[in-house]
Amino acid sequence: MMDIWTTLMYSLTFSTVQRALIATPLIALCSSLLGVPLVLKRFSLIGDGLSHVAFGAMAIATVLNLTNSFLLVLPVTILCAILLLRMGQNSKIKGDAAIAMISVGTLAGGYLIMNLFKSSARSSNFSADVCATLFGSNSILTLSTLDVWLCAALSVAVVMFFLLFYHKIFAITFDEDFASATGMNAKVYNLLLAIVIAVVIVLAMKLVGALLISALVIFPALSAMRVFKSFKRVVLCAVIFSVLCALLGIFISIPTGTPVGSTIVAVDIAGFFLFCILGLIKRRRVHP
Amino acid sequence: MKKRLTALLLASMLLLAVAACTAKDMQQNEERIDIDLSGLSNTLVFAELQNIYASPQDYIGQTIKINGPYFASYYAETGMYYHYVLIVDAAACCQAGVEFVWKGEHAYPADYPDAQAMIEVSGVFKSYEELGQTFYHLEVEGIQIITDPL
């Protein structure tokens, strides 16, 4: 136990760990903030689909040897988020089928591109790149200072969006038709929401990896819903839950050597069960 | 509320102070080591190595200490053996070899540890040119065998 504590304390002196500890709560905050409307709108899997798109874009960025992959991954993911929304509304391929199609298509395409052009990539450690991008084994610990600044700026933008459009998000989350009937342009706000989701997905990919992002979006919202019933309380609880779980996960992972992404998700799962029990206790008190 | 904030602030300051003291103690034990990766978990060592190899120029001339399984490989084009400390990441799907050269005259395999023996080395991080490419290695004074291979 003492060894783990000493290792943790020593690890905190590394700048990579300090950068990770700045980015982690920001990413957890953003993903949980948008998790609540997504879960309520039954769009939980859109995060999964977009994360696969982001992986495909990341593969292209790796092959092109881009210094900052964000510059390619972010616009491509935003474009696909808009495309998914449009496909869901207008085309013959709707909802989950559109998400599944784009999701598997970009995942397979990304992996294929990385395999075909791995010799042209600057990083010769092909399996490490794929592993870190898909499972977030240690990608949060390899952030540059520029990445952290970008992460902070995007986080501020996401929080500002949520605060400024809180009532609009509330309206389109619970009853989109009613919101449209009252003169609100629901399509525009859905579009804005899709863009912000894409930003959050790109951010969260660094923390838990492309395959585990949905956990960061879903678990905080679902856990908060076990205990609280009002929209505002659920959002606040989800944010606190997500930030604490992400920090606990990274504090466990660094000294023990477990993969960062899956450790954070494991803590989220444990937290979810804890909140399920708390919810049961609360209900029994109200209705004995 | 104010009391809680003060308590939280004090707790954070205490944590930082303990971290600083621990780091200082460890640095005092190993005065000449700039980056000691030997006491860290595989997750962090692997991440640190990725950072080092992403911008190696920032680390040239620094003394790095590392431990892990030893392995050697023969490269026909140069007709030489190269020696590495192997680092496996947390997911066990990826590995990286940190190349080292042992200063002085040493014959392989007689003077070197057995493959997969757990070793610890510390040396200066340097670059070298070979076959028109730049490579990086640690120049070490000696090899400490921690445990023999199973």
Chai-1 contact restraints between the chains, C-beta under 6 A:
chainA,res_idxA,chainB,res_idxB,connection_type,confidence,min_distance_angstrom,max_distance_angstrom,comment,restraint_id
A,T6,B,T22,contact,1.0,0.0,6.0,A-B,restraint_1
A,M9,B,V18,contact,1.0,0.0,6.0,A-B,restraint_2
A,M9,B,A19,contact,1.0,0.0,6.0,A-B,restraint_3
A,M9,B,T22,contact,1.0,0.0,6.0,A-B,restraint_4
A,Y10,B,T22,contact,1.0,0.0,6.0,A-B,restraint_5
A,Y10,B,A23,contact,1.0,0.0,6.0,A-B,restraint_6
A,Y10,B,M26,contact,1.0,0.0,6.0,A-B,restraint_7
A,Y10,B,G39,contact,1.0,0.0,6.0,A-B,restraint_8
A,S11,B,L44,contact,1.0,0.0,6.0,A-B,restraint_9
A,L12,B,A19,contact,1.0,0.0,6.0,A-B,restraint_10
A,T13,B,A23,contact,1.0,0.0,6.0,A-B,restraint_11
A,T16,B,A47,contact,1.0,0.0,6.0,A-B,restraint_12
A,T16,B,N51,contact,1.0,0.0,6.0,A-B,restraint_13
A,S127,B,C93,contact,1.0,0.0,6.0,A-B,restraint_14
A,S127,B,C94,contact,1.0,0.0,6.0,A-B,restraint_15
A,A128,B,C94,contact,1.0,0.0,6.0,A-B,restraint_16
A,C131,B,A91,contact,1.0,0.0,6.0,A-B,restraint_17
A,C131,B,C93,contact,1.0,0.0,6.0,A-B,restraint_18
A,C131,B,C94,contact,1.0,0.0,6.0,A-B,restraint_19
A,F135,B,A91,contact,1.0,0.0,6.0,A-B,restraint_20
A,S137,B,D89,contact,1.0,0.0,6.0,A-B,restraint_21
A,S137,B,A90,contact,1.0,0.0,6.0,A-B,restraint_22
A,S137,B,A91,contact,1.0,0.0,6.0,A-B,restraint_23
A,N138,B,T43,contact,1.0,0.0,6.0,A-B,restraint_24
A,N138,B,F46,contact,1.0,0.0,6.0,A-B,restraint_25
A,N138,B,A47,contact,1.0,0.0,6.0,A-B,restraint_26
A,L141,B,A47,contact,1.0,0.0,6.0,A-B,restraint_27
A,T142,B,A47,contact,1.0,0.0,6.0,A-B,restraint_28
A,T142,B,Q50,contact,1.0,0.0,6.0,A-B,restraint_29
A,T142,B,N51,contact,1.0,0.0,6.0,A-B,restraint_30
A,I254,B,L44,contact,1.0,0.0,6.0,A-B,restraint_31
A,P255,B,S41,contact,1.0,0.0,6.0,A-B,restraint_32
A,G257,B,S41,contact,1.0,0.0,6.0,A-B,restraint_33
A,G257,B,N42,contact,1.0,0.0,6.0,A-B,restraint_34
A,G257,B,T43,contact,1.0,0.0,6.0,A-B,restraint_35
A,G257,B,A90,contact,1.0,0.0,6.0,A-B,restraint_36
A,T258,B,A90,contact,1.0,0.0,6.0,A-B,restraint_37
A,P259,B,A90,contact,1.0,0.0,6.0,A-B,restraint_38
A,P259,B,A91,contact,1.0,0.0,6.0,A-B,restraint_39
